[in-house]
Amino acid sequence: MNAEIKPTKHSAPGQYLGFALQPVRAFYHLLTAPKGAKVALELQDDVSVHYVDGSVCLEQTKSALKQNPIADWDEDLWKAFDNWRVMLDAGQCDATSTRFRLYVTPAKKGAFAEALSAAKSHEEVEAALHVIKTKLDKKKNPPASARQGKRAPRCAGGRSPRSGSEF
């Protein structure tokens, strides 16, 4: 006889998926990174890839079972922006040699994330950031991570974001 099991109020399958996704992404990078690259879990970000040429990919992983973490005004998106801004301001990463990636599963859409992902040049990144900053300045109730001085993400030294639900 199978008894029906209902989740309790404190169960967190979505949060667990987010944490469990990190080693999966780390192994993905271990399998696909070029020779000599080093992959780290929870060192500089959820997952980071350190390349022989000195460049770095900082990746935050997000599960999207119940919400869209890359929706324009979702707190998770703005936390990612703020985490990267803090690292840049503290000199913990170099904007000219760092690629910032937000990996979301299952795939979701968000206009800001898509605009950054589509940008292929420094000028296109700056244009996308200008649109985001303009909308942020007009937002009456911005996400908490963007409220301190209504900070928007800044250009990562012309490094262009990549496709899909990654940037």
N, C-alpha and C positions, 0 to 999 in steps of 0.2 A: 504494500500500500504506500503510495506517495502522498506525503502531506505537503500542502501548499506552504511555502515559506515567503513571508513578506518582509521587505527591507525595513529596518528601523529608521527613526528620524536621523540618527547619527551615522548611517551607512553612507559611504562616499565612493560609489563605483567610478564616477567621472573623474574625481580627484586621483583615485588609484591609477586609472588609465593614464592620466597625465604623467605620474611618476614612473609607471611601468614602461612608458614609451621612451624614456630617456636611454636606458641601456639598449633598447632596440635600435634607436637612432645612432648610438655610439658604435654598435656592431656594424650597422650599415656603412658608416664612415670608415671603420677599420677595413671593410671589404672593398671599398671603392676609392679610398684616398690614394694619391700617388705614393710611390716608394719614398720612404724617409719621413713622411708626415706622421705626426703624433696626434692621437685622439684622446681627449680627456672628458671625463664625466664629472660634472659639478665642480669644475676648477674655476674657470672664468664665467661660465654660463652653464645652462643645463648640459649642453654638449659643446665642446670646442675642438676645432681641428687646427693644428699648428703645422704649417707647411715649411718645407726646407728653405724657401725663399724669404721666410720671416713673416709672411702674411698669415692671417688668422681668420677662421670662420667662427663666429659666435652664434650659436643656435639655441633658441628657446623653443621648447616643445609644448604644445597645447592640445588637449583633447577637447572635442567639440560634440559631446553626446547630447547636451541639453541647451547649449548656448553657442553663439558664434563669437569666438575670441578675437576675430579680426573685423568685426563690425566696426564702423567708423568711431562710435562712441563707447565701445565696450571697454571696461576697465582693464581687462587683460592686455589689450593692444597698447593702451597708454602706459601700463606698468612696464611692458617690454621697452617701449620708447624711453621711458624714464630710467630704467636700469642701464640701458646703453648710453644715455646722456650722462649719467653719473660716472660711468666708467671712462667715458671720453674726457669729462671735466677733471677727473682724478688722475689722468694720464695712465690708466690701466690698459688702455688700448689706443692704437694710433688710427685715426680716421682714414688715413691714406692707404693703410695696409690691412684693414679689417673689413670683412664682409659680414653683414648682419642678416641673420635668417630667422624667421618665425615659421616653424613647421607646425601645421595644423592637420589633425585627422579626426574624423573624415573631413575632406576638403570643404572649405567654406569660401564665401566671397565677402569682400568689403571694398568699397570704392577707394579708400585711402591706401589700403594694402595693394590693391590692384594697380593703382597709379604708380606707386613706388616700385612694384615688381616690373611694370612695363618700361620704366625709365632706363635708358641705355647709355646716357651720357651725363656728365656733371650738370649740364644745363637743364636736361629733362628732370633730373632729381631735384634741382633747385626750384623748377617750375611746379613740380608736384608738392614740394614742401611749402611753397608760397600759398598754394590753394588750401592746404591743410591748415596753415597758420591763420589765413584769412577766416576760414570757417570756425576755427577755434576761438579767435577773438570775438566773433559774433555769438558764440554759444553762451547762453545764460547759465546753464548748469553743466560745465564741462566735467569729465571724469576726474575723480579725486587726484589721480597721478598727474594730471595736467593743470591742476588748479594753482599751484605755486607759481605765480607770475604768468599763468596761462602759457606754459612752455609747450612748444611743439617740437617734434623731432627735428634734428638739423642734418644737413648734408654730410654724408660720410666720405668727404674728400673725393667725390666723383665716382665712388664705387657704386655700380648700379645693382639694384636688387634683381632677384631672379624670378622665374615663372612659377605659376601655380599658387598654392597657399604658402609659398615661401617668399621671403624677400630679405 
